[in-house]
Amino acid sequence: MPNPSAGDIAAALEAWADPAFAESYDNVGLHVGSTTHEVHSTLVALDLTPAVVDEAEWLGVSMILTHHPLLFQPLRRVTDDDMIGNLVLRLVRLGIALYSIHTNLDAAPGGVSIELARILGLNHTCFLCPRDESTCGLGAIGVLEPPMPLPDFVQHVSTCLEAPGLRYVGDPDATVCRVAVCGGSGSSLIQEALAAGVDTYVTADIKYHQFFEVLDVRGTPRMALIDAGHYETEHHTEALLCTWLQDRFPQVRFVRTSVKTSPVRTLMD
């Protein structure tokens, strides 16, 4: 069986996570390389960093697949004196193609948030904000069976997502049963989670003042709000993509990066 091209892999990914699902500000697709580039092995990472390119060079892969786009804003120049330009030049010199699948994977069936719900043990999942007759959407809602006291669920989230530094607001006597999640920056969906009647919402990148949005007139939380970290709520996409692609391209080796790409550290790391 011949090896697929970068275009073949892109076509398969885009049949699952249509680029039309992506947010208007996003930049998804093949960013470096040719669609005819033959692919024998692929490194999958949440972000493209110098350490990921080092690993790709050491492994000898022909393609890198990331969730977060390296080329998010238009480039005015490509030089080796800034990180993005340096990485692009390294990829070109090494002959490594780069493809990014971002908010279109967030919105795809079985995508980022649906998989996050599965990792947290939620059942009967559906999109929090469905679009196109529920064939795609943002966030996810599921049921925790059996329910847990909130302090136990917070520890459960910390353990499942390897998120020791999470932040949250909630009634310590509350019971968690119906949960909404959104991988990555989900603060824009706080009101949607409240309107859906969930008792807990797990996401990331919550600003200090946004925690006040879940309080009632007496200052009592109407739902628990958990910020588990951007990297922590999305790095599972690496395994998700590896498994999904390996089933469809058995002749290609898909490798999850060994690099923790987040630059953020806590005192507990």
C-alpha positions in Angstrom: 0.0 0.0 0.0 1.6 3.3 -1.0 2.1 6.0 1.6 -0.5 8.8 1.5 0.3 12.4 0.7 -0.2 15.4 3.0 -3.2 16.2 0.9 -4.7 12.7 1.5 -4.3 13.2 5.3 -5.7 16.7 5.0 -8.7 15.5 3.1 -9.5 12.8 5.7 -9.2 15.2 8.5 -11.4 17.8 6.7 -14.1 15.2 6.0 -14.3 14.8 9.8 -13.6 18.4 10.9 -14.8 20.6 8.0 -12.8 23.8 7.8 -16.2 25.5 7.5 -16.7 24.6 11.2 -13.8 26.8 12.2 -14.3 30.2 13.8 -13.8 33.2 11.5 -10.7 34.3 13.3 -9.0 31.0 12.9 -6.4 29.7 10.4 -6.6 25.9 9.8 -5.2 23.6 7.2 -1.8 22.9 5.6 0.5 25.7 6.6 3.9 24.5 5.5 4.7 22.1 2.7 3.0 20.7 -0.4 -0.2 18.6 -0.7 1.8 16.1 -2.8 4.4 15.6 0.0 4.6 11.9 0.8 4.0 11.1 4.5 5.5 8.0 6.2 5.3 9.3 9.8 3.7 12.1 11.6 4.3 13.7 15.0 1.1 15.0 16.7 1.3 17.9 19.2 -0.9 20.5 20.8 1.5 23.3 19.8 4.5 23.7 17.6 7.5 24.6 19.7 11.3 24.4 19.1 11.3 21.2 21.3 8.7 19.6 19.1 10.6 20.4 15.9 13.7 18.9 17.6 11.8 15.8 18.4 10.4 15.6 14.8 14.0 15.9 13.4 15.2 13.2 15.8 12.3 10.9 14.8 12.7 11.6 11.1 9.0 12.3 10.5 7.7 13.8 7.3 4.8 15.7 8.8 3.7 17.5 12.0 0.1 17.8 13.0 -0.9 20.4 15.6 -4.1 21.6 17.2 -3.0 25.2 17.7 -1.9 26.9 14.5 1.6 28.2 14.4 0.6 30.7 11.7 -2.3 32.4 13.5 -1.7 36.0 12.4 -0.5 37.1 8.9 3.3 37.1 8.6 5.0 40.2 7.5 8.4 38.5 7.2 9.9 35.1 7.7 13.3 35.3 9.3 15.3 33.3 11.8 15.4 36.0 14.5 11.9 35.3 15.8 10.4 32.0 17.0 7.7 31.6 14.4 9.9 32.5 11.4 12.7 30.3 12.8 10.3 27.4 13.1 8.9 27.8 9.6 12.5 28.0 8.1 13.5 24.8 10.1 10.5 22.9 8.8 11.3 23.9 5.2 14.9 22.9 5.6 13.9 19.6 7.1 11.3 18.9 4.5 8.5 18.5 7.1 4.9 19.5 6.3 2.8 21.3 9.0 -1.0 20.9 9.3 -3.2 22.5 11.9 -6.7 21.5 12.9 -8.1 23.9 15.5 -11.6 25.2 16.1 -12.9 23.0 13.3 -11.9 20.1 15.6 -13.5 21.8 18.5 -16.8 21.8 16.7 -16.6 18.4 15.0 -18.6 15.4 16.1 -16.3 13.4 18.5 -14.0 16.4 18.7 -12.2 18.2 21.5 -15.0 18.8 24.0 -16.9 15.5 23.3 -13.6 13.7 24.0 -13.0 15.8 27.1 -16.4 14.8 28.4 -15.6 11.1 27.9 -12.3 11.5 29.7 -14.1 13.0 32.7 -16.5 10.0 32.7 -19.6 11.8 31.4 -22.4 9.9 29.7 -25.2 10.8 27.3 -23.1 13.6 25.8 -24.3 16.2 23.3 -23.1 19.6 22.2 -23.6 22.5 24.6 -24.1 24.9 21.6 -25.2 22.8 18.7 -25.0 24.1 15.1 -26.3 22.8 11.8 -29.0 20.5 13.2 -26.6 19.2 15.9 -24.0 17.8 13.4 -21.4 20.1 14.9 -21.2 22.6 17.8 -19.2 24.0 20.7 -18.7 22.6 24.1 -20.5 19.4 25.4 -22.9 18.4 28.1 -23.0 15.0 29.8 -24.2 13.2 32.9 -21.9 12.1 35.7 -23.0 8.6 36.9 -23.0 8.2 39.8 -23.1 11.9 41.0 -20.2 13.2 43.1 -19.9 15.8 45.9 -18.2 18.9 44.3 -14.9 18.6 46.3 -14.6 15.0 45.0 -15.4 16.0 41.4 -12.8 18.8 41.6 -10.2 16.3 42.6 -11.4 13.9 39.9 -10.9 16.7 37.2 -7.5 17.5 38.6 -6.4 13.8 38.4 -8.0 13.0 35.0 -6.5 16.1 33.3 -3.3 16.3 35.2 -4.2 19.8 36.4 -2.9 20.4 39.8 -3.3 24.1 39.6 -6.9 24.4 38.7 -9.2 27.2 40.0 -12.8 27.0 40.8 -15.8 28.5 42.4 -18.7 26.5 43.8 -20.8 25.5 46.8 -18.7 22.8 48.7 -22.0 21.1 49.7 -23.2 20.8 46.0 -23.5 17.6 44.2 -22.2 17.2 40.6 -24.5 15.4 38.2 -25.1 17.4 35.0 -21.8 18.8 33.6 -20.8 21.1 30.7 -17.3 21.2 29.4 -15.4 23.1 26.7 -11.8 22.4 25.9 -9.6 25.5 25.9 -10.9 29.0 26.1 -14.5 28.5 27.0 -15.4 31.6 29.0 -17.6 32.9 26.2 -20.0 29.9 27.0 -20.5 30.6 30.7 -24.0 32.0 30.1 -24.9 29.1 27.7 -23.9 26.7 30.4 -26.0 28.5 33.0 -29.0 28.6 30.6 -28.6 24.8 30.0 -29.2 24.2 33.7 -25.9 22.3 34.4 -24.6 22.2 37.9 -20.9 22.4 36.9 -18.9 23.8 33.9 -15.3 22.8 33.2 -13.2 24.9 30.9 -10.2 27.2 30.9 -8.9 30.8 30.6 -11.5 32.2 33.0 -10.8 35.8 34.0 -11.1 36.8 37.7 -14.3 38.9 37.2 -15.9 36.1 35.1 -16.1 33.9 38.2 -18.7 36.4 39.5 -21.0 35.6 36.6 -22.2 32.4 38.2 -23.2 34.0 41.5 -26.8 34.9 42.4 -27.9 38.1 44.1 -26.8 36.6 47.5 -23.4 35.7 46.2 -24.2 31.9 46.1 -22.9 30.0 43.1 -25.7 29.0 40.7 -23.3 26.4 39.3 -19.7 25.4 39.9 -17.2 26.9 37.5 -13.8 25.1 37.1 -10.9 26.5 35.2 -8.6 23.5 34.7 -6.1 25.2 32.3 -5.9 25.6 28.6 -3.3 23.0 27.9 -4.8 20.6 30.5 -8.3 20.6 28.8 -6.9 20.2 25.3 -3.7 18.1 25.3 -5.9 14.9 24.9 -6.3 16.0 21.3 -2.9 14.5 20.6 -4.0 11.0 21.5 -7.4 11.6 19.9 -5.8 12.5 16.5 -3.2 9.7 16.7 -5.9 7.1 17.2 -8.3 8.5 14.6 -5.6 8.7 11.9 -3.9 5.4 12.7 -7.1 3.6 12.0 -7.4 5.2 8.6 -3.8 5.2 7.5 -2.2 2.0 9.0 0.8 2.4 6.8 1.8 5.7 8.4 3.3 5.9 11.9 1.5 8.5 14.1 3.4 9.5 17.2 2.2 11.6 20.1 4.8 14.1 21.2 6.7 13.5 24.4 7.0 17.3 24.9 4.7 19.1 27.3 4.3 22.1 25.0 2.7 24.5 27.5 5.1 27.1 28.7 3.1 27.6 31.9 4.3 26.0 35.1 3.0 25.9 38.7 4.7 25.4 42.0 3.3 21.9 42.0 5.0 20.9 38.7 
